């Protein structure tokens, strides 16, 4: 472990993809996407992590989260 890592704490980066089958009307999906992305952003700010999230054309959600290892694990 480098001196920088020891001084600042271990950092972690995680790539993820969420799969699921949704059988609801399109409007509900749009609302869910809006609120789930808003929730994700809010939680990330609370924990002090950064990253991105997006919907894919395959109907999944993919993203990346980065930050101190304990905070990324909590996310």
PQR file with spaces between the fields and no chain letter, atoms N, CA, C, O and H, PARSE charges and radii, in Angstrom:
ATOM       1  N    UNK     1       0.853   -1.185    0.000 -0.4000 1.5000
ATOM       2  CA   UNK     1       0.000    0.000    0.000 -0.0000 2.0000
ATOM       3  C    UNK     1       0.889    1.235    0.000  0.5500 1.7000
ATOM       4  O    UNK     1       1.851    1.305    0.765 -0.5500 1.4000
ATOM       5  N    UNK     2       0.580    2.204   -0.845 -0.4000 1.5000
ATOM       6  CA   UNK     2       1.404    3.407   -0.937 -0.0000 2.0000
ATOM       7  C    UNK     2       1.184    4.311    0.275  0.5500 1.7000
ATOM       8  O    UNK     2       0.190    4.185    0.991 -0.5500 1.4000
ATOM       9  H    UNK     2      -0.202    2.147   -1.466  0.4000 1.0000
ATOM      10  N    UNK     3       2.130    5.221    0.488 -0.4000 1.5000
ATOM      11  CA   UNK     3       2.009    6.172    1.593 -0.0000 2.0000
ATOM      12  C    UNK     3       0.787    7.067    1.400  0.5500 1.7000
ATOM      13  O    UNK     3       0.123    7.424    2.373 -0.5500 1.4000
ATOM      14  H    UNK     3       2.938    5.323   -0.094  0.4000 1.0000
ATOM      15  N    UNK     4       0.485    7.431    0.157 -0.4000 1.5000
ATOM      16  CA   UNK     4      -0.671    8.280   -0.131 -0.0000 2.0000
ATOM      17  C    UNK     4      -1.965    7.558    0.245  0.5500 1.7000
ATOM      18  O    UNK     4      -2.854    8.152    0.856 -0.5500 1.4000
ATOM      19  H    UNK     4       1.024    7.141   -0.634  0.4000 1.0000
ATOM      20  N    UNK     5      -2.072    6.284   -0.117 -0.4000 1.5000
ATOM      21  CA   UNK     5      -3.266    5.507    0.214 -0.0000 2.0000
ATOM      22  C    UNK     5      -3.425    5.391    1.719  0.5500 1.7000
ATOM      23  O    UNK     5      -4.535    5.518    2.234 -0.5500 1.4000
ATOM      24  H    UNK     5      -1.351    5.801   -0.613  0.4000 1.0000
ATOM      25  N    UNK     6      -2.328    5.151    2.435 -0.4000 1.5000
ATOM      26  CA   UNK     6      -2.393    5.050    3.896 -0.0000 2.0000
ATOM      27  C    UNK     6      -2.840    6.363    4.516  0.5500 1.7000
ATOM      28  O    UNK     6      -3.635    6.372    5.456 -0.5500 1.4000
ATOM      29  H    UNK     6      -1.425    5.048    2.016  0.4000 1.0000
ATOM      30  N    UNK     7      -2.334    7.468    3.995 -0.4000 1.5000
ATOM      31  CA   UNK     7      -2.652    8.779    4.561 -0.0000 2.0000
ATOM      32  C    UNK     7      -4.094    9.179    4.302  0.5500 1.7000
ATOM      33  O    UNK     7      -4.736    9.773    5.168 -0.5500 1.4000
ATOM      34  H    UNK     7      -1.688    7.460    3.231  0.4000 1.0000
ATOM      35  N    UNK     8      -4.607    8.867    3.131 -0.4000 1.5000
ATOM      36  CA   UNK     8      -5.942    9.343    2.771 -0.0000 2.0000
ATOM      37  C    UNK     8      -7.025    8.283    2.940  0.5500 1.7000
ATOM      38  O    UNK     8      -8.205    8.595    2.776 -0.5500 1.4000
ATOM      39  H    UNK     8      -4.085    8.385    2.427  0.4000 1.0000
ATOM      40  N    UNK     9      -6.669    7.056    3.259 -0.4000 1.5000
ATOM      41  CA   UNK     9      -7.654    5.980    3.352 -0.0000 2.0000
ATOM      42  C    UNK     9      -7.792    5.283    2.017  0.5500 1.7000
ATOM      43  O    UNK     9      -7.514    5.865    0.968 -0.5500 1.4000
ATOM      44  H    UNK     9      -5.711    6.803    3.392  0.4000 1.0000
ATOM      45  N    UNK    10      -8.222    4.039    2.061 -0.4000 1.5000
ATOM      46  CA   UNK    10      -8.353    3.255    0.836 -0.0000 2.0000
ATOM      47  C    UNK    10      -9.495    3.779   -0.020  0.5500 1.7000
ATOM      48  O    UNK    10     -10.584    4.058    0.482 -0.5500 1.4000
ATOM      49  H    UNK    10      -8.447    3.566    2.913  0.4000 1.0000
ATOM      50  N    UNK    11      -9.238    3.910   -1.310 -0.4000 1.5000
ATOM      51  CA   UNK    11     -10.267    4.336   -2.248 -0.0000 2.0000
ATOM      52  C    UNK    11     -10.739    3.141   -3.055  0.5500 1.7000
ATOM      53  O    UNK    11      -9.992    2.186   -3.268 -0.5500 1.4000
ATOM      54  H    UNK    11      -8.354    3.684   -1.718  0.4000 1.0000
ATOM      55  N    UNK    12     -11.985    3.204   -3.501 -0.4000 1.5000
ATOM      56  CA   UNK    12     -12.577    2.091   -4.220 -0.0000 2.0000
ATOM      57  C    UNK    12     -13.421    2.620   -5.374  0.5500 1.7000
ATOM      58  O    UNK    12     -14.041    3.679   -5.271 -0.5500 1.4000
ATOM      59  H    UNK    12     -12.592    3.980   -3.328  0.4000 1.0000
ATOM      60  N    UNK    13     -13.438    1.872   -6.471 -0.4000 1.5000
ATOM      61  CA   UNK    13     -14.271    2.186   -7.620 -0.0000 2.0000
ATOM      62  C    UNK    13     -15.037    0.924   -8.002  0.5500 1.7000
ATOM      63  O    UNK    13     -14.445   -0.143   -8.160 -0.5500 1.4000
ATOM      64  H    UNK    13     -12.935    1.012   -6.555  0.4000 1.0000
ATOM      65  N    UNK    14     -16.356    1.049   -8.148 -0.4000 1.5000
ATOM      66  CA   UNK    14     -17.193   -0.103   -8.471 -0.0000 2.0000
ATOM      67  C    UNK    14     -18.046    0.210   -9.695  0.5500 1.7000
ATOM      68  O    UNK    14     -18.748    1.220   -9.734 -0.5500 1.4000
ATOM      69  H    UNK    14     -16.837    1.916   -8.019  0.4000 1.0000
ATOM      70  N    UNK    15     -17.976   -0.673  -10.699 -0.4000 1.5000
ATOM      71  CA   UNK    15     -18.879   -0.620  -11.853 -0.0000 2.0000
ATOM      72  C    UNK    15     -20.020   -1.587  -11.569  0.5500 1.7000
ATOM      73  O    UNK    15     -19.788   -2.678  -11.048 -0.5500 1.4000
ATOM      74  H    UNK    15     -17.406   -1.494  -10.667  0.4000 1.0000
ATOM      75  N    UNK    16     -21.250   -1.202  -11.904 -0.4000 1.5000
ATOM      76  CA   UNK    16     -22.380   -2.079  -11.634 -0.0000 2.0000
ATOM      77  C    UNK    16     -23.427   -1.999  -12.730  0.5500 1.7000
ATOM      78  O    UNK    16     -23.481   -1.034  -13.493 -0.5500 1.4000
ATOM      79  H    UNK    16     -21.438   -0.316  -12.327  0.4000 1.0000
ATOM      80  N    UNK    17     -24.264   -3.038  -12.796 -0.4000 1.5000
ATOM      81  CA   UNK    17     -25.410   -3.056  -13.695 -0.0000 2.0000
ATOM      82  C    UNK    17     -26.551   -3.749  -12.971  0.5500 1.7000
ATOM      83  O    UNK    17     -26.378   -4.831  -12.411 -0.5500 1.4000
ATOM      84  H    UNK    17     -24.220   -3.822  -12.176  0.4000 1.0000
ATOM      85  N    UNK    18     -27.715   -3.120  -12.986 -0.4000 1.5000
ATOM      86  CA   UNK    18     -28.886   -3.646  -12.296 -0.0000 2.0000
ATOM      87  C    UNK    18     -29.839   -4.220  -13.341  0.5500 1.7000
ATOM      88  O    UNK    18     -30.228   -3.541  -14.292 -0.5500 1.4000
ATOM      89  H    UNK    18     -27.855   -2.240  -13.441  0.4000 1.0000
ATOM      90  N    UNK    19     -30.206   -5.489  -13.144 -0.4000 1.5000
ATOM      91  CA   UNK    19     -31.109   -6.182  -14.056 -0.0000 2.0000
ATOM      92  C    UNK    19     -32.448   -6.399  -13.361  0.5500 1.7000
ATOM      93  O    UNK    19     -32.505   -6.527  -12.138 -0.5500 1.4000
ATOM      94  H    UNK    19     -29.890   -6.041  -12.372  0.4000 1.0000
ATOM      95  N    UNK    20     -33.505   -6.440  -14.128 -0.4000 1.5000
ATOM      96  CA   UNK    20     -34.818   -6.726  -13.562 -0.0000 2.0000
ATOM      97  C    UNK    20     -35.868   -6.700  -14.644  0.5500 1.7000
ATOM      98  O    UNK    20     -35.653   -6.163  -15.731 -0.5500 1.4000
ATOM      99  H    UNK    20     -33.459   -6.336  -15.121  0.4000 1.0000
ATOM     100  N    UNK    21     -36.984   -7.276  -14.340 -0.4000 1.5000
ATOM     101  CA   UNK    21     -38.083   -7.297  -15.299 -0.0000 2.0000
ATOM     102  C    UNK    21     -39.209   -6.430  -14.752  0.5500 1.7000
ATOM     103  O    UNK    21     -39.728   -6.676  -13.663 -0.5500 1.4000
ATOM     104  H    UNK    21     -37.159   -7.713  -13.457  0.4000 1.0000
ATOM     105  N    UNK    22     -39.574   -5.421  -15.518 -0.4000 1.5000
ATOM     106  CA   UNK    22     -40.602   -4.489  -15.080 -0.0000 2.0000
ATOM     107  C    UNK    22     -41.803   -4.634  -16.006  0.5500 1.7000
ATOM     108  O    UNK    22     -41.670   -4.535  -17.226 -0.5500 1.4000
ATOM     109  H    UNK    22     -39.152   -5.221  -16.403  0.4000 1.0000
ATOM     110  N    UNK    23     -42.956   -4.863  -15.432 -0.4000 1.5000
ATOM     111  CA   UNK    23     -44.172   -5.000  -16.229 -0.0000 2.0000
ATOM     112  C    UNK    23     -45.204   -3.981  -15.755  0.5500 1.7000
ATOM     113  O    UNK    23     -46.199   -4.332  -15.121 -0.5500 1.4000
ATOM     114  H    UNK    23     -43.064   -4.943  -14.441  0.4000 1.0000
ATOM     115  N    UNK    24     -44.948   -2.715  -16.073 -0.4000 1.5000
ATOM     116  CA   UNK    24     -45.871   -1.629  -15.712 -0.0000 2.0000
ATOM     117  C    UNK    24     -45.997   -0.692  -16.899  0.5500 1.7000
ATOM     118  O    UNK    24     -45.276   -0.828  -17.888 -0.5500 1.4000
ATOM     119  H    UNK    24     -44.139   -2.430  -16.587  0.4000 1.0000
ATOM     120  N    UNK    25     -46.901    0.246  -16.799 -0.4000 1.5000
ATOM     121  CA   UNK    25     -47.101    1.210  -17.876 -0.0000 2.0000
ATOM     122  C    UNK    25     -45.881    2.113  -18.026  0.5500 1.7000
ATOM     123  O    UNK    25     -45.136    2.334  -17.071 -0.5500 1.4000
ATOM     124  H    UNK    25     -47.486    0.356  -15.996  0.4000 1.0000
ATOM     125  N    UNK    26     -45.689    2.629  -19.235 -0.4000 1.5000
ATOM     126  CA   UNK    26     -44.523    3.468  -19.545 -0.0000 2.0000
ATOM     127  C    UNK    26     -44.405    4.667  -18.613  0.5500 1.7000
ATOM     128  O    UNK    26     -43.299    5.008  -18.195 -0.5500 1.4000
ATOM     129  H    UNK    26     -46.294    2.449  -20.011  0.4000 1.0000
ATOM     130  N    UNK    27     -45.507    5.308  -18.282 -0.4000 1.5000
ATOM     131  CA   UNK    27     -45.459    6.484  -17.417 -0.0000 2.0000
ATOM     132  C    UNK    27     -44.878    6.131  -16.049  0.5500 1.7000
ATOM     133  O    UNK    27     -44.104    6.909  -15.491 -0.5500 1.4000
ATOM     134  H    UNK    27     -46.405    5.031  -18.621  0.4000 1.0000
ATOM     135  N    UNK    28     -45.232    4.991  -15.513 -0.4000 1.5000
ATOM     136  CA   UNK    28     -44.687    4.575  -14.222 -0.0000 2.0000
ATOM     137  C    UNK    28     -43.190    4.332  -14.313  0.5500 1.7000
ATOM     138  O    UNK    28     -42.448    4.634  -13.377 -0.5500 1.4000
ATOM     139  H    UNK    28     -45.860    4.359  -15.966  0.4000 1.0000
ATOM     140  N    UNK    29     -42.747    3.788  -15.437 -0.4000 1.5000
ATOM     141  CA   UNK    29     -41.313    3.561  -15.624 -0.0000 2.0000
ATOM     142  C    UNK    29     -40.567    4.884  -15.660  0.5500 1.7000
ATOM     143  O    UNK    29     -39.511    5.013  -15.041 -0.5500 1.4000
ATOM     144  H    UNK    29     -43.349    3.543  -16.197  0.4000 1.0000
ATOM     145  N    UNK    30     -41.093    5.857  -16.368 -0.4000 1.5000
ATOM     146  CA   UNK    30     -40.459    7.176  -16.432 -0.0000 2.0000
ATOM     147  C    UNK    30     -40.379    7.794  -15.042  0.5500 1.7000
ATOM     148  O    UNK    30     -39.337    8.326  -14.660 -0.5500 1.4000
ATOM     149  H    UNK    30     -41.951    5.752  -16.871  0.4000 1.0000
ATOM     150  N    UNK    31     -41.456    7.730  -14.291 -0.4000 1.5000
ATOM     151  CA   UNK    31     -41.450    8.272  -12.925 -0.0000 2.0000
ATOM     152  C    UNK    31     -40.460    7.529  -12.041  0.5500 1.7000
ATOM     153  O    UNK    31     -39.743    8.150  -11.256 -0.5500 1.4000
ATOM     154  H    UNK    31     -42.303    7.298  -14.601  0.4000 1.0000
ATOM     155  N    UNK    32     -40.413    6.200  -12.161 -0.4000 1.5000
ATOM     156  CA   UNK    32     -39.479    5.404  -11.365 -0.0000 2.0000
ATOM     157  C    UNK    32     -38.045    5.800  -11.687  0.5500 1.7000
ATOM     158  O    UNK    32     -37.237    5.993  -10.779 -0.5500 1.4000
ATOM     159  H    UNK    32     -40.996    5.696  -12.799  0.4000 1.0000
ATOM     160  N    UNK    33     -37.719    5.925  -12.984 -0.4000 1.5000
ATOM     161  CA   UNK    33     -36.369    6.317  -13.387 -0.0000 2.0000
ATOM     162  C    UNK    33     -35.992    7.660  -12.779  0.5500 1.7000
ATOM     163  O    UNK    33     -34.890    7.828  -12.255 -0.5500 1.4000
ATOM     164  H    UNK    33     -38.375    5.768  -13.722  0.4000 1.0000
ATOM     165  N    UNK    34     -36.921    8.620  -12.853 -0.4000 1.5000
ATOM     166  CA   UNK    34     -36.647    9.949  -12.314 -0.0000 2.0000
ATOM     167  C    UNK    34     -36.369    9.884  -10.815  0.5500 1.7000
ATOM     168  O    UNK    34     -35.369   10.428  -10.347 -0.5500 1.4000
ATOM     169  H    UNK    34     -37.816    8.484  -13.278  0.4000 1.0000
ATOM     170  N    UNK    35     -37.240    9.227  -10.067 -0.4000 1.5000
ATOM     171  CA   UNK    35     -37.094    9.200   -8.614 -0.0000 2.0000
ATOM     172  C    UNK    35     -35.952    8.304   -8.162  0.5500 1.7000
ATOM     173  O    UNK    35     -35.295    8.615   -7.169 -0.5500 1.4000
ATOM     174  H    UNK    35     -38.052    8.785  -10.448  0.4000 1.0000
ATOM     175  N    UNK    36     -35.692    7.195   -8.862 -0.4000 1.5000
ATOM     176  CA   UNK    36     -34.584    6.335   -8.460 -0.0000 2.0000
ATOM     177  C    UNK    36     -33.249    7.023   -8.723  0.5500 1.7000
ATOM     178  O    UNK    36     -32.329    6.903   -7.914 -0.5500 1.4000
ATOM     179  H    UNK    36     -36.226    6.942   -9.669  0.4000 1.0000
ATOM     180  N    UNK    37     -33.124    7.748   -9.847 -0.4000 1.5000
ATOM     181  CA   UNK    37     -31.891    8.487  -10.115 -0.0000 2.0000
ATOM     182  C    UNK    37     -31.714    9.623   -9.116  0.5500 1.7000
ATOM     183  O    UNK    37     -30.598    9.896   -8.674 -0.5500 1.4000
ATOM     184  H    UNK    37     -33.872    7.846  -10.504  0.4000 1.0000
ATOM     185  N    UNK    38     -32.811   10.284   -8.761 -0.4000 1.5000
ATOM     186  CA   UNK    38     -32.749   11.363   -7.781 -0.0000 2.0000
ATOM     187  C    UNK    38     -32.333   10.799   -6.412  0.5500 1.7000
ATOM     188  O    UNK    38     -31.515   11.399   -5.714 -0.5500 1.4000
ATOM     189  H    UNK    38     -33.717   10.062   -9.120  0.4000 1.0000
ATOM     190  N    UNK    39     -32.900    9.648   -6.035 -0.4000 1.5000
ATOM     191  CA   UNK    39     -32.546    9.001   -4.773 -0.0000 2.0000
ATOM     192  C    UNK    39     -31.067    8.627   -4.760  0.5500 1.7000
ATOM     193  O    UNK    39     -30.375    8.846   -3.765 -0.5500 1.4000
ATOM     194  H    UNK    39     -33.565    9.161   -6.602  0.4000 1.0000
ATOM     195  N    UNK    40     -30.580    8.058   -5.875 -0.4000 1.5000
ATOM     196  CA   UNK    40     -29.179    7.649   -5.970 -0.0000 2.0000
ATOM     197  C    UNK    40     -28.257    8.846   -5.795  0.5500 1.7000
ATOM     198  O    UNK    40     -27.262    8.770   -5.074 -0.5500 1.4000
ATOM     199  H    UNK    40     -31.142    7.880   -6.683  0.4000 1.0000
ATOM     200  N    UNK    41     -28.586    9.952   -6.455 -0.4000 1.5000
ATOM     201  CA   UNK    41     -27.770   11.159   -6.347 -0.0000 2.0000
ATOM     202  C    UNK    41     -27.771   11.696   -4.916  0.5500 1.7000
ATOM     203  O    UNK    41     -26.731   12.107   -4.402 -0.5500 1.4000
ATOM     204  H    UNK    41     -29.394   10.014   -7.041  0.4000 1.0000
ATOM     205  N    UNK    42     -28.930   11.691   -4.284 -0.4000 1.5000
ATOM     206  CA   UNK    42     -29.049   12.183   -2.914 -0.0000 2.0000
ATOM     207  C    UNK    42     -28.220   11.329   -1.937  0.5500 1.7000
ATOM     208  O    UNK    42     -27.509   11.861   -1.084 -0.5500 1.4000
ATOM     209  H    UNK    42     -29.775   11.358   -4.702  0.4000 1.0000
ATOM     210  N    UNK    43     -28.323   10.013   -2.075 -0.4000 1.5000
ATOM     211  CA   UNK    43     -27.556    9.112   -1.210 -0.0000 2.0000
ATOM     212  C    UNK    43     -26.060    9.281   -1.417  0.5500 1.7000
ATOM     213  O    UNK    43     -25.293    9.274   -0.454 -0.5500 1.4000
ATOM     214  H    UNK    43     -28.901    9.581   -2.768  0.4000 1.0000
ATOM     215  N    UNK    44     -25.639    9.434   -2.675 -0.4000 1.5000
ATOM     216  CA   UNK    44     -24.219    9.621   -2.970 -0.0000 2.0000
ATOM     217  C    UNK    44     -23.697   10.887   -2.316  0.5500 1.7000
ATOM     218  O    UNK    44     -22.603   10.894   -1.752 -0.5500 1.4000
ATOM     219  H    UNK    44     -26.262    9.440   -3.457  0.4000 1.0000
ATOM     220  N    UNK    45     -24.470   11.952   -2.391 -0.4000 1.5000
ATOM     221  CA   UNK    45     -24.050   13.213   -1.749 -0.0000 2.0000
ATOM     222  C    UNK    45     -23.928   13.052   -0.243  0.5500 1.7000
ATOM     223  O    UNK    45     -22.967   13.524    0.364 -0.5500 1.4000
ATOM     224  H    UNK    45     -25.358   11.947   -2.850  0.4000 1.0000
ATOM     225  N    UNK    46     -24.912   12.380    0.361 -0.4000 1.5000
ATOM     226  CA   UNK    46     -24.874   12.157    1.813 -0.0000 2.0000
ATOM     227  C    UNK    46     -23.627   11.392    2.221  0.5500 1.7000
ATOM     228  O    UNK    46     -23.013   11.698    3.243 -0.5500 1.4000
ATOM     229  H    UNK    46     -25.693   11.997   -0.132  0.4000 1.0000
ATOM     230  N    UNK    47     -23.249   10.393    1.419 -0.4000 1.5000
ATOM     231  CA   UNK    47     -22.109    9.541    1.753 -0.0000 2.0000
ATOM     232  C    UNK    47     -20.769   10.133    1.328  0.5500 1.7000
ATOM     233  O    UNK    47     -19.724    9.713    1.825 -0.5500 1.4000
ATOM     234  H    UNK    47     -23.747   10.145    0.589  0.4000 1.0000
ATOM     235  N    UNK    48     -20.786   11.099    0.419 -0.4000 1.5000
ATOM     236  CA   UNK    48     -19.536   11.691   -0.048 -0.0000 2.0000
ATOM     237  C    UNK    48     -18.841   10.872   -1.119  0.5500 1.7000
ATOM     238  O    UNK    48     -17.612   10.841   -1.178 -0.5500 1.4000
ATOM     239  H    UNK    48     -21.635   11.440    0.016  0.4000 1.0000
ATOM     240  N    UNK    49     -19.623   10.203   -1.972 -0.4000 1.5000
ATOM     241  CA   UNK    49     -19.048    9.465   -3.090 -0.0000 2.0000
ATOM     242  C    UNK    49     -19.466   10.139   -4.400  0.5500 1.7000
ATOM     243  O    UNK    49     -20.395   10.946   -4.425 -0.5500 1.4000
ATOM     244  H    UNK    49     -20.622   10.228   -1.923  0.4000 1.0000
ATOM     245  N    UNK    50     -18.774    9.799   -5.476 -0.4000 1.5000
ATOM     246  CA   UNK    50     -19.085   10.351   -6.796 -0.0000 2.0000
ATOM     247  C    UNK    50     -19.273    9.214   -7.782  0.5500 1.7000
ATOM     248  O    UNK    50     -18.912    8.070   -7.506 -0.5500 1.4000
ATOM     249  H    UNK    50     -18.019    9.144   -5.456  0.4000 1.0000
ATOM     250  N    UNK    51     -19.840    9.542   -8.935 -0.4000 1.5000
ATOM     251  CA   UNK    51     -20.006    8.538   -9.972 -0.0000 2.0000
ATOM     252  C    UNK    51     -21.069    8.943  -10.947  0.5500 1.7000
ATOM     253  O    UNK    51     -21.401   10.122  -11.072 -0.5500 1.4000
ATOM     254  H    UNK    51     -20.132   10.471   -9.159  0.4000 1.0000
ATOM     255  N    UNK    52     -21.610    7.956  -11.645 -0.4000 1.5000
ATOM     256  CA   UNK    52     -22.641    8.219  -12.640 -0.0000 2.0000
ATOM     257  C    UNK    52     -23.567    7.020  -12.713  0.5500 1.7000
ATOM     258  O    UNK    52     -23.226    5.920  -12.277 -0.5500 1.4000
ATOM     259  H    UNK    52     -21.340    6.998  -11.543  0.4000 1.0000
ATOM     260  N    UNK    53     -24.755    7.257  -13.279 -0.4000 1.5000
ATOM     261  CA   UNK    53     -25.754    6.203  -13.469 -0.0000 2.0000
ATOM     262  C    UNK    53     -26.537    6.527  -14.731  0.5500 1.7000
ATOM     263  O    UNK    53     -26.828    7.691  -15.003 -0.5500 1.4000
ATOM     264  H    UNK    53     -25.032    8.150  -13.633  0.4000 1.0000
ATOM     265  N    UNK    54     -26.885    5.482  -15.515 -0.4000 1.5000
ATOM     266  CA   UNK    54     -27.682    5.721  -16.721 -0.0000 2.0000
ATOM     267  C    UNK    54     -28.522    4.491  -17.043  0.5500 1.7000
ATOM     268  O    UNK    54     -28.181    3.368  -16.674 -0.5500 1.4000
ATOM     269  H    UNK    54     -26.648    4.536  -15.294  0.4000 1.0000
ATOM     270  N    UNK    55     -29.611    4.730  -17.730 -0.4000 1.5000
ATOM     271  CA   UNK    55     -30.461    3.655  -18.225 -0.0000 2.0000
ATOM     272  C    UNK    55     -29.888    3.180  -19.555  0.5500 1.7000
ATOM     273  O    UNK    55     -29.394    3.987  -20.342 -0.5500 1.4000
ATOM     274  H    UNK    55     -29.888    5.642  -18.029  0.4000 1.0000
ATOM     275  N    UNK    56     -29.952    1.868  -19.811 -0.4000 1.5000
ATOM     276  CA   UNK    56     -29.452    1.325  -21.069 -0.0000 2.0000
ATOM     277  C    UNK    56     -30.613    0.973  -21.996  0.5500 1.7000
ATOM     278  O    UNK    56     -31.763    0.893  -21.566 -0.5500 1.4000
ATOM     279  H    UNK    56     -30.354    1.213  -19.171  0.4000 1.0000
ATOM     280  N    UNK    57     -30.301    0.768  -23.250 -0.4000 1.5000
ATOM     281  CA   UNK    57     -31.331    0.383  -24.222 -0.0000 2.0000
ATOM     282  C    UNK    57     -31.816   -1.051  -23.990  0.5500 1.7000
ATOM     283  O    UNK    57     -32.844   -1.450  -24.536 -0.5500 1.4000
ATOM     284  H    UNK    57     -29.367    0.833  -23.599  0.4000 1.0000
ATOM     285  N    UNK    58     -31.088   -1.823  -23.191 -0.4000 1.5000
ATOM     286  CA   UNK    58     -31.498   -3.182  -22.851 -0.0000 2.0000
ATOM     287  C    UNK    58     -32.444   -3.235  -21.652  0.5500 1.7000
ATOM     288  O    UNK    58     -32.868   -4.315  -21.243 -0.5500 1.4000
ATOM     289  H    UNK    58     -30.253   -1.499  -22.747  0.4000 1.0000
ATOM     290  N    UNK    59     -32.773   -2.074  -21.091 -0.4000 1.5000
ATOM     291  CA   UNK    59     -33.686   -2.018  -19.956 -0.0000 2.0000
ATOM     292  C    UNK    59     -33.023   -2.198  -18.609  0.5500 1.7000
ATOM     293  O    UNK    59     -33.703   -2.424  -17.607 -0.5500 1.4000
ATOM     294  H    UNK    59     -32.428   -1.196  -21.424  0.4000 1.0000
ATOM     295  N    UNK    60     -31.693   -2.099  -18.569 -0.4000 1.5000
ATOM     296  CA   UNK    60     -30.984   -2.196  -17.299 -0.0000 2.0000
ATOM     297  C    UNK    60     -30.514   -0.804  -16.883  0.5500 1.7000
ATOM     298  O    UNK    60     -30.669    0.163  -17.629 -0.5500 1.4000
ATOM     299  H    UNK    60     -31.141   -1.915  -19.383  0.4000 1.0000
ATOM     300  N    UNK    61     -29.947   -0.716  -15.702 -0.4000 1.5000
ATOM     301  CA   UNK    61     -29.334    0.521  -15.216 -0.0000 2.0000
ATOM     302  C    UNK    61     -27.873    0.195  -14.944  0.5500 1.7000
ATOM     303  O    UNK    61     -27.569   -0.784  -14.263 -0.5500 1.4000
ATOM     304  H    UNK    61     -29.821   -1.501  -15.096  0.4000 1.0000
ATOM     305  N    UNK    62     -26.975    1.006  -15.469 -0.4000 1.5000
ATOM     306  CA   UNK    62     -25.552    0.784  -15.270 -0.0000 2.0000
ATOM     307  C    UNK    62     -24.944    2.036  -14.651  0.5500 1.7000
ATOM     308  O    UNK    62     -25.480    3.135  -14.797 -0.5500 1.4000
ATOM     309  H    UNK    62     -27.221    1.802  -16.022  0.4000 1.0000
ATOM     310  N    UNK    63     -23.821    1.862  -13.959 -0.4000 1.5000
ATOM     311  CA   UNK    63     -23.193    3.013  -13.344 -0.0000 2.0000
ATOM     312  C    UNK    63     -21.858    2.692  -12.724  0.5500 1.7000
ATOM     313  O    UNK    63     -21.349    1.575  -12.818 -0.5500 1.4000
ATOM     314  H    UNK    63     -23.386    0.969  -13.840  0.4000 1.0000
ATOM     315  N    UNK    64     -21.305    3.701  -12.089 -0.4000 1.5000
ATOM     316  CA   UNK    64     -20.035    3.577  -11.399 -0.0000 2.0000
ATOM     317  C    UNK    64     -20.088    4.465  -10.157  0.5500 1.7000
ATOM     318  O    UNK    64     -20.647    5.561  -10.191 -0.5500 1.4000
ATOM     319  H    UNK    64     -21.718    4.609  -12.013  0.4000 1.0000
ATOM     320  N    UNK    65     -19.514    3.991   -9.082 -0.4000 1.5000
ATOM     321  CA   UNK    65     -19.424    4.782   -7.859 -0.0000 2.0000
ATOM     322  C    UNK    65     -17.979    4.719   -7.361  0.5500 1.7000
ATOM     323  O    UNK    65     -17.347    3.663   -7.401 -0.5500 1.4000
ATOM     324  H    UNK    65     -19.060    3.100   -9.054  0.4000 1.0000
ATOM     325  N    UNK    66     -17.461    5.864   -6.891 -0.4000 1.5000
ATOM     326  CA   UNK    66     -16.073    5.966   -6.438 -0.0000 2.0000
ATOM     327  C    UNK    66     -16.006    6.770   -5.152  0.5500 1.7000
ATOM     328  O    UNK    66     -16.777    7.705   -4.936 -0.5500 1.4000
ATOM     329  H    UNK    66     -17.975    6.721   -6.859  0.4000 1.0000
ATOM     330  N    UNK    67     -15.066    6.381   -4.305 -0.4000 1.5000
ATOM     331  CA   UNK    67     -14.850    7.122   -3.074 -0.0000 2.0000
ATOM     332  C    UNK    67     -14.144    6.272   -2.044  0.5500 1.7000
ATOM     333  O    UNK    67     -13.601    5.218   -2.372 -0.5500 1.4000
ATOM     334  H    UNK    67     -14.439    5.622   -4.480  0.4000 1.0000
ATOM     335  N    UNK    68     -14.145    6.723   -0.790 -0.4000 1.5000
ATOM     336  CA   UNK    68     -13.556    5.922    0.279 -0.0000 2.0000
ATOM     337  C    UNK    68     -14.238    4.564    0.355  0.5500 1.7000
ATOM     338  O    UNK    68     -15.456    4.464    0.210 -0.5500 1.4000
ATOM     339  H    UNK    68     -14.586    7.580   -0.523  0.4000 1.0000
ATOM     340  N    UNK    69     -13.450    3.522    0.583 -0.4000 1.5000
ATOM     341  CA   UNK    69     -13.976    2.159    0.535 -0.0000 2.0000
ATOM     342  C    UNK    69     -15.205    1.936    1.401  0.5500 1.7000
ATOM     343  O    UNK    69     -16.158    1.300    0.951 -0.5500 1.4000
ATOM     344  H    UNK    69     -12.460    3.603    0.701  0.4000 1.0000
ATOM     345  N    UNK    70     -15.211    2.438    2.625 -0.4000 1.5000
ATOM     346  CA   UNK    70     -16.354    2.214    3.508 -0.0000 2.0000
ATOM     347  C    UNK    70     -17.616    2.914    2.994  0.5500 1.7000
ATOM     348  O    UNK    70     -18.723    2.400    3.157 -0.5500 1.4000
ATOM     349  H    UNK    70     -14.436    2.955    2.990  0.4000 1.0000
ATOM     350  N    UNK    71     -17.450    4.084    2.374 -0.4000 1.5000
ATOM     351  CA   UNK    71     -18.602    4.825    1.841 -0.0000 2.0000
ATOM     352  C    UNK    71     -19.154    4.151    0.588  0.5500 1.7000
ATOM     353  O    UNK    71     -20.371    4.082    0.412 -0.5500 1.4000
ATOM     354  H    UNK    71     -16.551    4.502    2.241  0.4000 1.0000
ATOM     355  N    UNK    72     -18.272    3.650   -0.290 -0.4000 1.5000
ATOM     356  CA   UNK    72     -18.718    2.932   -1.484 -0.0000 2.0000
ATOM     357  C    UNK    72     -19.456    1.664   -1.074  0.5500 1.7000
ATOM     358  O    UNK    72     -20.486    1.328   -1.658 -0.5500 1.4000
ATOM     359  H    UNK    72     -17.284    3.706   -0.147  0.4000 1.0000
ATOM     360  N    UNK    73     -18.942    0.966   -0.086 -0.4000 1.5000
ATOM     361  CA   UNK    73     -19.610   -0.247    0.401 -0.0000 2.0000
ATOM     362  C    UNK    73     -20.993    0.067    0.949  0.5500 1.7000
ATOM     363  O    UNK    73     -21.921   -0.726    0.785 -0.5500 1.4000
ATOM     364  H    UNK    73     -18.105    1.239    0.389  0.4000 1.0000
ATOM     365  N    UNK    74     -21.139    1.218    1.600 -0.4000 1.5000
ATOM     366  CA   UNK    74     -22.447    1.616    2.147 -0.0000 2.0000
ATOM     367  C    UNK    74     -23.431    1.945    1.033  0.5500 1.7000
ATOM     368  O    UNK    74     -24.632    1.707    1.164 -0.5500 1.4000
ATOM     369  H    UNK    74     -20.385    1.862    1.733  0.4000 1.0000
ATOM     370  N    UNK    75     -22.913    2.495   -0.068 -0.4000 1.5000
ATOM     371  CA   UNK    75     -23.786    2.856   -1.189 -0.0000 2.0000
ATOM     372  C    UNK    75     -24.362    1.615   -1.821  0.5500 1.7000
ATOM     373  O    UNK    75     -25.123    1.709   -2.783 -0.5500 1.4000
ATOM     374  H    UNK    75     -21.938    2.688   -0.174  0.4000 1.0000
